[in-house]
């Protein structure tokens, strides 16, 4: 059984990946204490657990640390991959190199609870977690079916309980939430699985105005881009956020005649809105016909910065007032989201980068994605 200090783990990990089979003296000088080389790799291709100072070990049913699997499964005939082979050996956070997210090990050890905004109380008496389950190939119907069987054996609520389970074309992963913690070890051992990740919790940034600073309007650079005609004309911006109130006077159309807001985005002859999609809902129309509401205000705020036209005075405008809007909602009404919804939203934008929205020739596809958010803290984060 090997031991490494967690503070130095990120520096050690690349060497561990390359040299762990022999555990050279170089690793020993970097704080790794190993057993005899002959016991490092057994006949099954597994290695003894790597114990990291400050990281709770992944414990098997016996109560002892689980061995590190080889994670080199045989790819089925005819299977395809969207990602490069063996990418999972560089996945982080996984300082003990076992293919099991360190943050999940912290949760299992009781060092904080699941941060997922969709977490519910599972039959095992603990809060559920949201996962990205990575495969060595692109998971299809067989993999999803086997995965769901395991989940339901642990009391997973499924679609009837508003749980999500889906794949995306650009990742070799199954994305699922409301997973009972009791299922984690069995999921980790499933054929083809190379990493079990905890979904990041995404939170909005730029959600409040900064205090005033001692600055003044520049007489040299003010409105210089707009003066040269660079106003975003013909550019389509997808705002990936909490939804957008596109009936706002600064976002509804281009003429700025201060007309009364209309809840129907297509009622204007010069509308800014061209499409919308709600990635937080599995029943959203994928054709772009949805117009998601903004219950948090954040998406409307950043849309104004990006493309707002202001009012008729044109005194306060966004950076690209001539741009069109695609309203792409990824935050739930609680103001946060699992990374699954962001993944779905980004994939939808990629798949519609050349879509004809039926508005006019200058507003087709998606040219820019605007995202003003980041990840919150996770249990046990170092």
JOBELQUI-V418559 format. One record per residue. PSI is psi in radians with two decimals (NA if undefined). NEAR is the number of other ideal C-beta (glycine too) atoms within 8 Angstrom. Layout:
PSI:NEAR + PSI:NEAR
//
This chain:
2.26:8 + 2.70:13 + 2.41:10 + 2.57:17 + 2.26:9 + -0.54:11 + -0.50:7 + 0.14:10 + -0.67:13 + -0.53:7 + -0.57:7 + -0.55:13 + -0.80:12 + -0.64:7 + -0.62:10 + -0.75:13 + -0.70:10 + -0.59:6 + 0.00:11 + -0.51:13 + -0.44:7 + -0.31:7 + 1.21:12 + 2.84:7 + -0.45:5 + -0.75:8 + -0.63:14 + -0.58:10 + -0.22:6 + 0.25:11 + 0.17:9 + 2.12:12 + 2.13:6 + 2.81:10 + -3.07:7 + 2.45:6 + -0.57:7 + -0.33:4 + 0.03:7 + -0.79:13 + 2.16:6 + -3.05:8 + -0.37:3 + -0.06:5 + 0.12:8 + 2.88:10 + 2.67:11 + 2.65:12 + 2.49:14 + 1.98:15 + 2.20:11 + 2.21:12 + 2.14:9 + -0.17:7 + 2.11:13 + 2.34:9 + 2.72:10 + 1.99:13 + 2.32:8 + 3.14:9 + -0.46:4 + -0.19:4 + 0.01:5 + 2.73:6 + 2.37:11 + 2.47:11 + 2.75:9 + 2.09:12 + 2.76:9 + -0.57:6 + 0.76:10 + 1.11:6 + 2.69:8 + 2.18:3 + 2.24:7 + 2.62:6 + 2.28:3 + -0.16:4 + 2.59:9 + 2.88:6 + 2.46:11 + -0.31:8 + 2.87:6 + 2.62:5 + 2.46:5 + 0.36:6 + -0.48:8 + -0.30:11 + -0.20:8 + 0.21:6 + 2.46:10 + 2.64:7 + 1.99:6 + 1.10:13 + -0.36:13 + 0.14:16 + 0.68:12 + 0.05:11 + 0.30:14 + 2.06:12 + 2.22:11 + -0.58:12 + -0.59:12 + -0.62:12 + -0.65:15 + -0.74:14 + -0.80:16 + -0.57:11 + -0.05:8 + 0.22:5 + 1.16:8 + 2.86:9 + 3.08:8 + 2.25:11 + -0.03:11 + 2.27:13 + -0.21:10 + 0.15:12 + 2.46:12 + 2.93:9 + 2.15:6 + 2.93:14 + -0.40:7 + 0.05:9 + 0.09:5 + 2.80:11 + 2.47:11 + 2.89:16 + 2.81:15 + 2.34:15 + 2.72:13 + 2.01:13 + 1.96:15 + 2.40:13 + 2.87:13 + -0.13:12 + 3.05:11 + 2.09:10 + 2.35:12 + -2.75:7 + -0.75:5 + -0.78:6 + -0.74:11 + -0.69:12 + -0.77:8 + -0.68:10 + -0.78:15 + -0.62:11 + -0.78:8 + -0.79:12 + -0.80:15 + -0.49:9 + -0.27:7 + 0.20:13 + 0.32:10 + 2.39:12 + -0.29:9 + -2.92:10 + -0.53:7 + -0.44:5 + 0.38:8 + 0.41:8 + 2.60:12 + 2.42:11 + 2.02:12 + 2.92:10 + 2.83:10 + 2.65:10 + -0.42:7 + 0.03:6 + 2.57:11 + 1.09:11 + 2.70:11 + 2.27:13 + 2.21:15 + 2.58:14 + 3.11:15 + 0.70:15 + 2.15:14 + 2.43:13 + -0.45:14 + -0.30:10 + -0.17:13 + -0.79:13 + -0.71:10 + -0.67:9 + -0.72:15 + -0.54:10 + -0.01:7 + 2.57:11 + 2.28:5 + -0.28:10 + 2.27:13 + -0.41:10 + 2.43:14 + 1.94:13 + 2.61:10 + 2.31:12 + 2.44:14 + 2.62:8 + 2.09:14 + 2.30:15 + 2.57:10 + 2.47:12 + 2.97:7 + 0.75:9 + 0.08:6 + 2.75:4 + 2.45:3 + 2.68:5 + 2.65:4 + 2.54:3 + 2.85:5 + 1.39:2 + 2.85:3 + 2.84:3 + 2.36:4 + 2.30:6 + -0.19:4 + -0.78:5 + -0.10:4 + 2.21:7 + 0.39:5 + -0.71:8 + -0.78:8 + -0.62:10 + -0.52:6 + 0.13:6 + 0.14:6 + 1.62:6 + 0.25:10 + 0.21:12 + 2.18:8 + 0.01:7 + 2.41:11 + 2.11:14 + 2.17:17 + 2.03:11 + 1.88:14 + 1.76:12 + -2.49:19 + 0.25:13 + 2.96:15 + 2.31:15 + 1.42:11 + 0.00:13 + -0.10:9 + 2.49:11 + -0.45:9 + -0.16:11 + -0.04:17 + -0.68:15 + -2.99:11 + -0.32:8 + -0.42:5 + 0.84:11 + 0.23:5 + 0.65:6 + 2.77:8 + 2.40:3 + 2.46:8 + 2.28:10 + -0.14:5 + 1.88:5 + -0.38:13 + 0.15:6 + -0.17:6 + 2.56:9 + -0.34:4 + 0.87:7 + 2.55:12 + -0.65:14 + 2.26:16 + -0.38:12 + 2.84:11 + 2.73:15 + 2.37:16 + 1.73:10 + -0.18:13 + -0.16:10 + 2.29:6 + -0.10:6 + 0.15:3 + 2.53:11 + 2.19:7 + -0.07:6 + 0.01:4 + 0.15:13 + -0.16:7 + 2.65:9 + 1.43:9 + 2.45:13 + 2.70:6 + 1.77:14 + -0.17:7 + -0.46:11 + -0.26:9 + -0.78:15 + -0.67:17 + -0.68:13 + -0.91:10 + -0.46:13 + -0.67:17 + -0.68:12 + -0.69:9 + -0.79:13 + 0.18:17 + 2.50:14 + -0.09:14 + -2.70:12 + -2.89:11 + -0.39:6 + -0.32:5 + 0.59:9 + -0.69:6 + 1.89:5 + 2.91:10 + -3.12:13 + -0.57:8 + 1.25:11 + -0.28:15 + 0.04:10 + 2.72:15 + 2.82:14 + 2.29:15 + 2.10:17 + 1.85:15 + 1.78:16 + 2.17:16 + -0.22:14 + 2.41:18 + 3.08:9 + -0.19:6 + -0.05:5 + 0.04:10 + 3.02:10 + 2.59:13 + 2.69:13 + -0.31:12 + -0.75:14 + -0.63:14 + -0.71:14 + -0.81:11 + -0.72:12 + -0.78:14 + -0.73:10 + -0.69:11 + -0.73:12 + -0.75:14 + -0.77:8 + -0.31:7 + 0.41:12 + -0.35:8 + 0.27:6 + 2.40:10 + 1.94:6 + -0.09:9 + 0.30:3 + -1.20:8 + 2.98:4 + -0.41:4 + -0.02:7 + 0.53:10 + 2.68:10 + -2.81:9 + 2.19:12 + -0.60:6 + 2.45:9 + 2.26:10 + 2.14:12 + 2.09:7 + 1.27:9 + 3.03:10 + -3.00:6 + 2.54:8 + -3.12:9 + 2.66:4 + 2.69:13 + 2.34:10 + 0.13:14 + 2.33:6 + NA:5
//
